[in-house]
Each structure stands twice: as C-alpha cells, then as structure tokens.
Amino acid sequence: MKILLVNPPMASYYHRLGLKYPPLGVGYIAGALQKEGYTVRVIDLNVDSIKINNIPYQDFDIVGISTDTTRYPIALSIARYAKAKGCKVVIGGPHTTFLDRETLETGFIDYVVRGEGELIILDLVRALEGKKDIREVKGISYIKDGEFVRNPNSELIRDLDSLPFPARNLLPMDKYTAKLEGTYATSLVTSRGCPFNCSFCSASAFSGIEWRSRSVKNIIEELEILYKKYGYKAVAFFDDNFTLNPNRVIELCEEILRRGWRFKWWAFSRVEGILNNPKMVELMAKAGNYMVFIGFESANQEVLDSFKKKLVVEKAKEAISILRKNKIKVMGSFILGAMEETKEMIQRTINYAKNLDPDIAQFSVLTPYPGTALFEEVKSKIINKNWLQYDGGYNVFKLEHLKPTEVRWLIAKAYVSFYGRPKRLLKQGISSLWSMIVGYKLNKKVPLRYVEGDWCKI
C-alpha cells in the first residue's frame, strides 16, 4: 500500500506572520505507518508549493487528510480530487471526529478516523489490504450499503513511549519558520489528554480527560534528535498542560541541565500550576524556559465559571509575578464574546489584560468548535456555519447583548488598547502595534475563497 498524507494550509494570521511549525499529528501518523513498512509521502501545504489539483493522487492507494474546523472546507476539496483519481480517502482530526456523519455524507470521504489515529490507521490499512474485517476496526466511521456506520471507539493510547517519533524525515524541516527570540524553533508533544474539560476547548473530548505522559527518558531521546541531528536550539512544547505533573517537569529540567543543553523553550500552563509550584518554575527558568502561555480568558468570574475554567480571577496576578521573578515571559489568552457578556464586561477584560500586562496578549472571540460543550450549548443559536470563520476572529452565534459587528470592533479595540499604550510602544517599538494591526487586517479577510469549485488561498 502506498499512502499519501496531506496537511491542508492553516488559515490563521499567525502562519501568515511566519509562525510555521511541523504538523505533529500528521508526523505521528506517518511515523506509525513508516515503522510498519508502508511507503508514505507527506505533503504539508503550509510550506510545500503545490496546488491541490496538481498533487499526484493517482500514485497512491490511500490519501489521508488531517483537518481542524477552519481547514475543513479545503480538506474536502483535497478529498474530492483524491476521490476522482480512484484513491481511498481517509480523514481525521477534531472537526471530523465529532461531525463524522456530516463529513461522510459529502460523498468525498471513505473513512473518518475518530480521535488518536496512530493505531486506528494501522488497523484500517490492514483491513483495506484484506487482512482484517473492517467491522473490527475500532475508531472509524464509514458508509456501507447506503447506511452510516460508526464502529465502537478505540481505546486511548496509554503507553505513549510505544509510539514512534513523528516522521520528520518525511517533512521539509528546513522550510518551517517559527522562531523564539530570533532562534529557529520546532515543536514536540510530551503528553496527551486534559482533565479540566473547559467548555470552549475540544482537547478533553478528542484526547480524553485522562492525562497521559511520555517518560522523561523518551522525551530526552526526541530532544536529542532535535538538538543534535536537526540543530534546533529552541522548542515549543505543545502539550495542553505541560506543567500538570510538577515532578515530571522537574526531572526533565534537571536532565536538560545535566546534559548542558542550551535550549530556549515555550510551553502551556495554568495559573494554579505556576502558583502551587514556585520551585518548579525556578528550575524551568534555569533549564531555558523562555515563555509560558496561560489562558486568563476573562476578568469576570461569572464568565470563567461558565467556561468551567476552574480559575479564580484574582490569582492571575500572583502567577505572573512568580514567572517574572524568574525572568520567564508570559503570553496571555483572553476570550471575548461570551453569551451574556456586555460591552462593559468586555471592557473590564481589556482593562484586566492591561493590568496583568503579559508580554504578549492574544484576544479571541469565543468560538463553539464541534466536540465542545459550548457547541452543544449554543447549537440552536449558531448564525454562521462558514467554517472558515471559526478562527477566533468572528462571532458565529447569537449573543444576548452584542451583535457580531460589535464583537469584531471590540476585538480590534482590545488589540489597539493593549499594544498602543505609550509604555508598550517605548518598550517594544512601533513595530509591535504595526504587527498587531497587520495581523488583524489579514484576519479580517476570509483567508480562503471559493473559485471554480475549489477553496484557494487569497
């Protein structure tokens, strides 16, 4: 079996501004297939200069596509071309995991892989080779004799050390442009699952509420490859919550220090993870931690509670203080446009962001992604099903007090208000405000457009 894996282009303005990382999900699938001896090619349309109608689908038996919500329309276009060339088409990712029936009813997809795909795809390929009954392949959905079939869920992968590393040998590693402080950076994931299950996030539904971790030994093996083979001196840990197990973080940092590696690194955490573990934070700083991303989300406790965020507003300042004490920068996320928010409540969050003053602030519109509790909660209130606009820049469901255009302007106001302050301009220069404005203007456009039956980049 010859297998082509396609990663559709990202729609966010972060990619347009150069933050391009290797697609780890596709990389893991490729690694699992490669280990079993299958011929695999990966095309990453974020960096590979090839039009979707020129991809050589006919050279492959199976075409696998990874997608999230904003990339779903172009993923369907890729699937349509592959199907027309006689390929079996498989799709996976959070969007199609939770909208499998809708996906299959397009007629372009043969199988939807639901959830973590490394073991599922191996079973599916064996079934397509005639070595296994398709009815025994857990974690897939398909249509048989005109009827929608959803096989039982596959179990979560608990031994993450058993998975091959992402097949970076199949990726154009020299084309990824993400940097930390001017140093080229790459990405890795050291755990899966999230026990917090925030209402706006699909991570817990997709990867489970059971947090599973790779061993420090296994993480170090991958870091050594990135450090010595590829020459990276900066990495981003893309775990949903890197600091959930402080002892693991401490052990990892101690090993990095013992080896004398000079990594700069970036990771996700939560307020209480920082507050409850000041010694861990101190060691993180010594081991090269450059920045931590934290979701502060809102200044309004009732909004945080509606998000099931399990966070107390007043604690955020203390967490930032601990990070700053250790010279670790902070990237803070803020979400505007909750169901019952008013302009005054949003203004409170904008003021809160300025008061916390993280090094980078990200303001997003609350977006109901398929698979989230929020999606189920507001399903009857959704006013926009253009998946391209589910990028955190548009209000897509009806609010109690605000119109979509008002939310858009409040997002713009938040960015200008935060980055346009004199202290910010003096500290970071006019380029900070200019980059923000350029990014926002890029995001105001629908990033893809429909031309002659195809979704194309603008």
N, C-alpha and C positions, 0 to 999 in steps of 0.2 A: 504493500500500500504506500502510495506517495501522498504526502499530506502538506497542504499549504495553510499556514496560519496568517491571518490578516488583522492588523491592528488599525482601525479607522482613525482618521485625524481628529485630534481634540479640538473643541470649539472655544475653549476659554482664552481670554486675553493673556493669561499667564504664559501660555505656549507661544502666543504671538510676540511676547516680550522676551522670549528666549529660555524660559524655564522648561526645558525638554529633558525628561528622564526616560530611560529604557522601560518598556512595558513589562513589568514583572509578571503579571498574570499570564500573558502570552509566553513569556520566557519560561515559566514553570511548566506550562503545558508542553512546550517544545522539549524541555529537558526530560520530562517523563516519557514522551514518545521516542526521543532520541536514544534514551537508555535501553529501550526495548528493541532497538534496531531498525526503527522505521525511518524512511527517507523524509526529512522535514525541511521545509523552507519557511522563513518568516519574512513578511513584508510589513514594515511599520510606516504607514502613510503619513506619520508626523515628520519623518525625515527622509524617506525614500521618494525620489522624484519620479513617480509613475502614476499615470491616470488610471482610474479604476477600470475603464474599458480596455486598457492595454495590458492588464495583468494576465499572465499566461495560465489561466484557469484550466485549460484543456490538458495541461501537462500533469495534472494531479487527479487522484481518485476522490479525495476528500478536501473540502475547503472549510476551515474553521475560522469563525469570526468572533472577536471579543468586543462587547459593547456595554456602554452605560446609557443613561437616558438621553443625553444630548446627542450622542453619536448614533442612536438607533436608526434615524432616517437614512443616513449614509450607509450604515451596516446593511440595511435592506437593499439598497442599490447594489452593493457589492454582491450580496446573496443572489440578486436577480441575474447578474452577469454570470456568476458561477453556475447557477442552475441551468442557464441557457447553454452552457458548454458541457452539460451532462454530468456535472460533479454532484456528489452527495454533499449537502450543505449543513453544517453544524454551527450553532451559535450559542454563546454563553455570556455570563456577566449578570450584574444585579438587575438590570431592567428586564431582560428576557426571562430570568429566573422567576420573577413574580408576575409577568404577563406572558406566560408561555402559550396559552391558548390563542391570544390575540396575535402573537408572533407567528404561530404555525398557520393561522388562517390567512396570512398574506399569500401563501402558496409558494414562497421562495425558500422556505426553510424545511429541511427534512427532520432535524432533531434539535431540541433545545436541551442543553446541559444545565441543570439547576444546581447552584451552589459551587463548592470547591470542585474543580474539574479534573485534577490530575489523574485520579484513579478511575473516575467515570469515563473519561475519554479513552483510556486503555481498554476498558470493558466494551465500550461502544465500537471501537475499531475491530476488536476481536469478533464481535457479533456481525459486523459488516463483512468480515472475511469468512463468515460461516462457521466460526469456531465456538460460537456461543449463541444461545437463544436470545433474541432482542428483548423478550419479555422478562428476562432475568437481569437485565442491565438496570441497576438502581440509579435514580437521579436523572432520568431523561424523560422528556415528553415528545410525542410524535402523533401523527395521524395515520391510522390504519383502516383501510376499507371505509374511508369517509368519516370515521369516528375518532374523536380526540382521546388520546391515551396518556395518562400521567402515571408512570411507574413509581413505586414507593421511593421515598427519599433515600439518598445514600448517607451512610454514617459520616460524621465529621472525621477528618484525618487527625488522629491524636498524636501519632509519632511523627512530628514534623521533620525530625532528623532523618527519617527514612526517605524523604523526597530528594531527588537530585536538585542541585542548584539550578537557577534559571540558565537556559542555554544561551549565554552571552556570546558564544562563538557563532551563533546564527544571527546576531544583531549587529548593525553598523555602529559599534560603540564609539567610533571617532566622530559621529555626527550629532551626538547628544550635547546640548549646550548649557545645561544648568551649571550654576556656579554658587559657591559660598565665599563671600569676601574675595572675589576675584580668582578663586581656585576652582577648577572644574570638579564637579561633584557627580556622584552616581547614587543609586538607591538600593536598598535591600529591606526585607521584612523579616523580623525575628520572632514574631508571634502572630496568632490569629484569634479572632473572637473578641467580644466586648460585653462585659456583664452589665453595663449601665443602661443600654437599650433606650437611648434618648428618642423622643417621638419623631424627630426630623431626620434621623440617620438610619440607613438600612444595614449598617455593618453587623448588628446583632442578629438580624433576620438572615442575612446572607452567610455569615461565618459563624453564627452561634453565639449564645451568651456565655458559653464555656470558654474561658481564656486558656489557650494552649501555647506553650512556648518551646522554641528550639533550645537546645543546650548551649551553654556558653562555648563549649568546645566546638560545636558545629558552627556557631556564628563566627568564631575566630577563624575557622578554616575558610569561610567565604570572604571575610575581611582580608585575609592574607592574599587571596587570589586578586581581589580588587586593588590592594596596596602594591603587590609585587609584580603581578602579571600585567595589569592594566595601568598601573602608575597613579591611581587615584589617591589624593591626599584629603579628600572631603567626601562625606557620605551623608545621605538623608535616610533615617530610619522611618519607614512608612507604616509602622505598627499603629493601630488605632489608639493604643495607650502604651507607650514604651516603658513607662515607669510603674506599671501596675504591681510588679514584684520588685521591691527595692533591693532585696538581697541579690537577685539576678543582675540588676544594673551595677551594683557594687562589684560583684565578681567580674563582670565584663570590663568595667573600667580599670580594675586592678590588673587584669590581664593585658589590656592595651598599654598601660603604663609599664608593666614588667617587660614588655617587648620593645619599648621605646618608640612606638609608632606615634607619629605626629599627625593625627587626624583632626580635622575640623568636622564637627558633625551637628546634625539637626534632628529633632525628634518631637513627637506629640506627647503631651502630658495633660494632667488635670490639676486644678487648684489644690485639692487636698493631697495629691501625690507629692507636690512640692512642699506644702505646709508641714506635712507629717514626717518628712524625711530630709531635714536640712543637711545632715552628714552625707547622705547620698548625693545631694545637689553639689556639695563641696567637691566630692570625688569626680562627679560628672565634669565639672569645670576643669579640674586638673587633667582629665583624660581627653580634653579637647572639645567639650560641648560648647558650641558657638551660639546656638539659638534653640529655644523651646517654643512650640506652638501650643497655645491654650485657648480653648473656647470659653470666653467670658460671656458671650452672647447678649446679655441684656442687663440693664440697670434696674429692671422691675422684677421683684421677687415673684410676683404672680405669673409673669411670663416664663421665668425659669421653671417654676413649678409645673406649668402647662406643658413645657418641653420634657418633663420628667428628668431634668438635668441633675438633680441631687447636688445642687450647688447653692451656697449662701453668698449673696451679692457682696457683703462686707468683707469676705475673706480674700477677695481677689487682690486687693492692695498688698496684703501681707505676703502673698505668694510672689508677687512681682518684686517686693523688697528683698526676699531671700535670693531670688535669681540675680538681681542687680548687685547685691552684696558679693556675689561670686562672679560678677562680670559676664553673666550669660544674658544674651539679648532675648527679647520677648516679642513673639508675633501673636497678636491677639485677634480672635474672631468675634464679630458682633453680628447678630441677626436682627433684621428689622422686618416688620410686617406680620406680626402675629395676629390671630383672628380678632381680638378685641383691643388691639393697640390703637391709641390715638396719636395725633401729631405731638402732643405734649409728652407722651410716654416715649416716643421715639427720640424726641429732643433730649429727654433725660438720658437715654442711652448714648447719644452723641456726646453729651457733656461728660458722662461717665468714662467714655473712651478717652477723652482729652485729659481727664483727671488721672486715669490709670497711666496714660502716656506710654503704651508699649512702643517698641522700636518700629514695628510695622503693625498697622491696623488693617484688617480685612472686614469690609461691610458687605453683607449679603442679604438678599431678600429671602424670607422663609419660603422654601420650595417643597411641595409634597411629592417626594420621589416614590415610585412604586416599591412596595415592600415595607414602607414605614407605617407606623401607627398614625402619623399625620395624614398620609394619603387616604387611609380608610376613614379617618375622622372628617375630612373635608371633601370627600369624593363627590358628594352631591352639590358642592359649591364651586367646583372647578369651572373656570370660564375660558380656559385656554389649553387646548390639547396639542399645541405645536411643541413637540418635544425639544426642538432646537432652542426654545426659550426657557428651558428648565435648567438654566445655568447659574442661578442665583442672582440674576440681574433683573428679573421680571416678576411682578405679582401675577400669579396664574389662578388664584381662587378668590372668591368674593369675601371681602373683609367687612366687618361691622361698621367701621368709621372712615375708611380710606378707599380712594379709587386707585386703580393701577398706575395712572399717571402721577398721582401724588406720591406713591411709594417710590417710583423711579426718581423723582426730584429729591426726595428725602435721602436716597442713597447718594446721589450726586452731592447734596448738601453735606452729608456726613464726611465724604472724602475731602471736599474742599475745606470744610471747617477744621478737620483734623490736621491735614497736611499743609494748609495755608496759613497756619499760625506763624507769627514772626520768629518765635523760638525754634520752630521746625525749619523754617527757611534759612535761618542763620546757621543752624546745626548741620543741615544736610544739603543746603543749597537749593536754588530754584528748580533744579532738575527733579527733585522729589515730587514737587507739585506737578511739574510738567509730565513726568512719567505716569502719575496717577490719572491726570486728565486724558492723556493719550490712551491709556488703558481703558478708561471708562468710555471714551468715544468709540474705541474699537468694539467694546462690548455692547454698545447701543445698537450696533448693526446686528441683524440676524446673520450669524457667521457663515452660514451656508445658504445657497439659494437653489431653487429647482429649475433646471434648464434642460429642455428636451428629454424629459424623463429621467434626469439624473440630479442627485444632490452634489453640488460643486462648491469648491472654495470660492469666496468672493475675491 
